[in-house]
């Protein structure tokens, strides 16, 4: 599988404890010998402006975060384009699903998923997309940007128990009418992370479910990194999702 990555994602870009050093390294160490790495390039200004207001972009710039946020967004666009022909993953940081058109929180700055899908739509590479956000925290920014656009369906599964969670994912994945499936891949629902719900194998199952749905739709699929805070299990959880996406 192709994984979009850049060494600059290893840097600590905020003092928030949830953005502690070592997150990307924990994943990279597990993946590097098992995937094909593609170097991330920054998103174009036009792709960012298609999603975010100029005042928000200026605010991110004033905080000294434009370059790293644009690099992450560009990695998401690359992964989405690769995903049209084969499953792919964007190992990027900062995350994005709490970034709305004109604001952001949760150490997100630009909405990577929204920028990727919007870019492909603008380039007429897709007509309709489906976003599965498996992060513990609701992807409010993605809903803000894409929820009413008319060409994207979004699923943020609820908690409950793990069986109900997986059942909801299974039920919500469409069988037709989608050109691209995107996974906002947060891993903080893991049983050894904040959510204490899903097993490592559950991420493999989710990857298979999405890949199977993409095949039914004759669609592409890709995933990009959102949350996940226990570095001891994070790499294995990401690898399990990618294995599922390849096997489905």
Secondary structure, DSSP 8 states (H G I E B T S, - for coil): -EEEE-GGGGS--S--GGG-TTHHHHHHHHHTTTSEEEE-----HHHHHTTS-HHHHHHHHHTT-HHHHHHHHHHHHHHHHHHTTS-EEE--SS--TTB-SS-B-TT--S-HHHHHHHHHHHTTS-S-EEEEE-SSS--HHHHHHHTTSSSEEEE----S-HHHHHHHHHHHS-SSS-SEEEEEE--TTBTTSSS--B-HHHHHHHHHHHHHHHHHTT-EEEEEE-----HHHHHHHHHHHHHHHHH-
